[in-house]
Amino acid sequence: MTATLCASGAVILKAGKNAPTLITEAQYDQLINQAEAFINTSSRYDWVTNYASIPATTKQILEDAASSMAAIALINYDMSGYTSRTESQVMLDVNWSRLVECINLLRDDKFRTFIKQGS
């Protein structure tokens, strides 16, 4: 499957400059696809299928959520490049916080109403 909500570059950016580098584009797609499934299921809405009808600003929130979740998986894949466990833990914590904030927003009925008005 092709990644829809974000590109590998967004995942790399969120995982930081010390993130693992020996990962293929297919592996990035796998992490992003898993994130997309989580986002759809958590918010009870298929953002991937309806992506074309979503306003650009909402797409940025979806990119934020997907890249944060995929970055968490990437960081967990290999922490050896980080200068310390503390550095990798901070990266995990920041990405987790962003993911939770985005999912809470995407679950909110008021947010969906706002999106429909903006389309």
GIKABEL-V827711 format. One record per pair of residues at least 12 apart in sequence whose ideal C-beta (glycine too) atoms are under 6 Angstrom apart, sorted by the first residue. I is the first residue (numbers start at 0). J is the second residue. D is the distance in Angstrom with one decimal. If there is no record, write none. Layout:
i;j;d
I;J;D
I;J;D
This chain:
i;j;d
0;32;5.0
2;28;4.8
2;31;3.7
3;47;4.8
3;50;5.5
4;35;5.3
4;61;4.6
4;62;5.8
4;65;3.9
5;31;5.9
5;62;4.4
5;65;4.3
5;66;4.4
7;27;3.8
9;62;5.9
9;66;3.8
10;66;5.1
10;69;4.4
10;70;5.2
10;73;5.9
13;66;5.0
13;67;5.8
13;70;3.6
13;94;5.7
14;70;4.2
14;73;4.6
14;74;5.3
15;90;5.2
17;80;4.4
17;81;4.6
18;73;5.7
19;76;5.5
19;77;4.0
30;69;4.1
30;72;4.8
31;65;5.8
31;69;5.0
34;65;4.3
34;68;3.8
34;69;4.8
35;47;5.2
35;65;5.9
38;64;5.3
41;102;5.0
42;105;4.0
42;106;5.0
46;61;5.5
54;117;4.6
54;118;5.7
57;114;5.3
60;101;5.6
63;97;6.0
63;101;5.3
64;98;5.7
64;101;3.6
67;94;4.2
67;97;4.4
67;98;4.3
68;98;5.2
70;94;4.8
71;91;5.8
71;94;4.9
74;87;5.7
74;90;5.4
74;91;5.6
